[in-house]
Amino acid sequence: MGQTGAVIVFYLPDVGAIERANTLAQWLPVVVVDNTPNGQSTLRSALREDIELISNGANLGIATAINQGVGWLLNAGFRFALLFDQDGEPSNYEIKRLSL
């Protein structure tokens, strides 16, 4: 396992946000923290199986969501976290450079 994981904060994600998370998970371990009120029952089935999903069921704010995702990564043994909102779309080059 590498030392770097990614945290993506969702709020009412669209199909594009889910696709970007699934693509990023091809390169890095990903934790999605969903701040969508009442959650989305279909979100788990739309995300790759290897993506960790934390569903808050309420908008707890981006700072809380980031802290939850980083906490999960730290508890799983990662040393570094890349932080994204649902619109973030890093290039493959950026991911390779940042995850070294």
N, C-alpha and C positions, 0 to 999 in steps of 0.2 A: 504494500500500500504506500502511496506517495504521502507527502507531508501537507499537501494543499487540497482543500475542498472548496466548494462554492456554496454560498447562501443566496437564494433568490426569494425576494418578498413579492407575494401575489396579493392583489386586491381586485376582485372582479376580473380575473384573467380571461383573455380571449384565446382563440385557437392559436394565434401567433405566439403568445406568451408560453403556452404549453409546448409548442414545437421548439421554441428556443431553449427551454429547459431540457427537453429530451435530447436536443443536439449537444448542449453543453455537457450532459451526462455521459456522452461518448468519450469525453476527454478527461473529466474530473468527477469525483464523487460530488453529488449535489444534494443539498437540503432545501426543500421548498417550504417556506412558511406562508400559509394562506391566511390573510387577514379579512377574507370575505365574510360579511355578516351571514350567519346561518350556514356557512360552509357551502361547498358544492359537492353533492353526492357523486357526481361523475368524474371529479378531478382525479381520484386515486386510479381509476381505470384508464384515464387518458395519459397519465405519466408513466414513464418507464418504471419497471418493477424495482430497479436498483436506486431510485430516487427516494430519499427519506422525506415524508410529508408530515408537517406539523400543521394541523388545522385548528385555528383559534376560534372559529365560529363568531368572531367579532373583530372589528377594526381596533386592535390594540396599539396601533401606531408603528411606524417603521423602526424606531429605535428598539422597541420591545421585540419586534419580530427579528431584527438583526441579532439582538442578544440571545434569543432563543436558538437561532440557527448556529451561531458561533459557539454557544454552549454545547450544542449537540456535537459539533465537529471536535471541540476540545475533549469532550468525554469519550469520543471514539478514537482519540489518539492523534488527531491532526494538529499541526503546529501553525498553519496559516489558513486564512479564509479570504476568498475573493467575494466581494459583496456586489449584488446586482438587484435592481428592481426588475419588474417583469418586462420592461422595454429594452433592457440591456442586451446587446448582441455583439460580444467581442469576436474578433476574427480568430481563426485557428492559430495564426502566428502569435497573437497576443496571449492566447491561452497557453501555448507551448512555452513562451518566454516567462510568463508569470508563474507557471506551475513547476518550474525547475527546483 
